Amino acid sequence: MTKKVIEQRYEFVQLARVPGANVSALCRRFGLSRDCAYKWLKRYAAGGKAALADRSRRPAHSPGRLSAAQEAALVELRQRHPSWGARKLLARLAQTGQRALPAVSTAHQVLVRHGLVDWPPGTVPPRPWQRFERAEPNELWQMDFKGHFALGNSQRCHPLTVLDDHSRYALGLRACAGETDAEVRGHLIQIFRRYGLPRQILCDHGPPWGNGAAPERWTALGVWLLRLGIHLSHGRPRHPQTQGKDERFHRTLIAEVLGRRDLHDLRLAQAAFDHWLGIYNTERPHQALDLATPISRYRVSSRDWPEVLAPIQYAPGVEVRTVRSYGVLTWQNRSFGLGRAFAGLPIGLQATATDGLHTVQFCHQLLGLIDLRSAALPKHQLQPLLPLSASFT
């Protein structure tokens, strides 16, 4: 019986207990029969997380009192999570059933007395950034690579991270050998099969989901996400705070995993990631969530992963043109560079309220504008699409 199996059962139970959860859909995504699913739900209701092991039960927690036992529990939890402060530790003890907990200041003094606080004298923690969040889970996911690091076998690990904006639930933390389309796409398919599809994904301008400059700023991976019905947006160049929640997740990953152990290879790195991810999602109190856990605010998406991509269709009144093999759209005797990622795919063109100005879209995503009022360039030169924010007189 492995810890990973228990964590998967625990994740299923937590998601299935969310009000309005579709248990049948969760069974499909986790590969469980309904009988097995309700068995784990019943066991969890009777005995908590410990009851999800194969009939092994951990002893019940000691009664919560301001006592030596409670102090020992606080110290033990801090030793398991050295980067958690007194407030998080108390919140976690409350989640596990402890009662009559001490004040934060008292708990901090316990940590100081046991030599478990090493914050430099005279310094204070930085104030958290002010951030906005989406109203519901799966409205926006943030996706990025945390900077790669060396492994013990001379390879490098590129951690791929996927985070739900509303709940801070970490949907994916994968130890990748590189940052290629094929590797990212394979991991995303696994994530989509389990959690469903988001409405939008936010990522940076780097490969494999962006190239930065037009006309080749769209990549094959980005176009694939658009075909899945996912809106794709990119943060401002050199502004990592655009993806602030994912950046904060990276700092936590460094503090609690990467900075505290040496990882020999990708297999061991993934095992460490899997173990920590269960703690992060289901146990670790989150300051931005009023010390709730991410899983308490997350529920799986109602949009299922399609094993086969649907054909591309446009609404009546949209003029459709196919992009040539070298990434060029020809229309009204003019040529526009869209990028090779769109080669062979249909693009929609539609007039706006401004005469001569047309939108260019792929599936649901607006790519830019075409202004036919400007003088046409020679046929061997490409006209770029105008940005959607362009204004006209």
Secondary structure as GFF3:
##gff-version 3
##sequence-region A 1 393
A	DSSP	alpha_helix	3	16	.	.	.	ID=ss1
A	DSSP	alpha_helix	23	30	.	.	.	ID=ss2
A	DSSP	alpha_helix	34	47	.	.	.	ID=ss3
A	DSSP	three_ten_helix	49	52	.	.	.	ID=ss4
A	DSSP	alpha_helix	68	80	.	.	.	ID=ss5
A	DSSP	alpha_helix	86	95	.	.	.	ID=ss6
A	DSSP	alpha_helix	104	113	.	.	.	ID=ss7
A	DSSP	beta_strand	141	145	.	.	.	ID=ss8
A	DSSP	beta_strand	149	150	.	.	.	ID=ss9
A	DSSP	beta_strand	156	164	.	.	.	ID=ss10
A	DSSP	beta_strand	170	176	.	.	.	ID=ss11
A	DSSP	alpha_helix	181	195	.	.	.	ID=ss12
A	DSSP	beta_strand	200	203	.	.	.	ID=ss13
A	DSSP	alpha_helix	220	227	.	.	.	ID=ss14
A	DSSP	beta_strand	231	234	.	.	.	ID=ss15
A	DSSP	three_ten_helix	240	243	.	.	.	ID=ss16
A	DSSP	alpha_helix	244	253	.	.	.	ID=ss17
A	DSSP	pi_helix	254	258	.	.	.	ID=ss18
A	DSSP	alpha_helix	266	282	.	.	.	ID=ss19
A	DSSP	three_ten_helix	287	289	.	.	.	ID=ss20
A	DSSP	three_ten_helix	294	296	.	.	.	ID=ss21
A	DSSP	beta_strand	319	322	.	.	.	ID=ss22
A	DSSP	beta_strand	328	331	.	.	.	ID=ss23
A	DSSP	beta_strand	334	337	.	.	.	ID=ss24
A	DSSP	three_ten_helix	340	342	.	.	.	ID=ss25
A	DSSP	beta_strand	346	351	.	.	.	ID=ss26
A	DSSP	beta_strand	357	362	.	.	.	ID=ss27
A	DSSP	beta_strand	365	371	.	.	.	ID=ss28
###
